[in-house]
């Protein structure tokens, strides 16, 4: 591969930032939510038809990738430009050792000292271009603020409508507070008449659960935590893990080893150091 154009880094990052081949996940890196991916996924993105089409039309901006060495050269250029940074995904017990709080929704990531460019090594995007939606949101916020500032200039009908809307919103807030207090009182009183195994009586057991607006009011009542959204989600996760273990147990020994190896690669929280040379050991091509 010939010497790369300095403008290629931003062009490649912009093209592959949200590419489907990366199969990106979200994690917590330095107290912020980021997208991360494996190195082998980035190589597949470079081999995708979208990149090949761009490379054939603009070879100076999108250098052709015909081998693993070409892919490594392109990726090293992105690392040196700090558009991507190497990271290590931590287990829950490793989070505590690093002074981080485990999160069930987003895995914790820490900066890695070296980039080995191994297939399963994790990398974090340090490039977040503004999208069209971001500009629309900014314009909408500015428009709303200007409209509120110009409230005295509104027609009488608009001011009357805004008054009704504000009173309706206030009524909804008061209704939610009343329901919250009422359900708590009924729950405490029900503990005197039900067993510990059954649990207390709840009105709208999913009212404060992390679910949709309509799902917060389903079901109308329930006992204990059995009808709560978080409990049902937990049981589904346990059932899914049991089904996975049963599937592995029922497969032949050779297939079982392959499945376990694949699971280990997918769930490995620390990047293994392969025989691929370190980033510091790769000479720059002139």
Protein Blocks (a to p, Z undefined) as FASTA:
>chain_A
ZZddfklmmmmmmmmmmgcklopadddeehiacddddfklmmmmmmpmklmmmmmmmmml
mccdfbfklmmmmmmmmmmnomaccdddddfklmmmnopacdfkbccddddfbdehpakl
ccddfbdcddfklmmmmmmmmmmmmmmmmmmmpcfklmmmmmmmmmmmmmmmmmmmmmmm
mmmmmmmmmmmmmcfklopadehkllmpccdfklmmccfbdehjllpmklmmmmmmmmmm
mmmmmmmmmpcfklmmmmmmmmmmmmmcbdcddfbdcfklpccdZZ
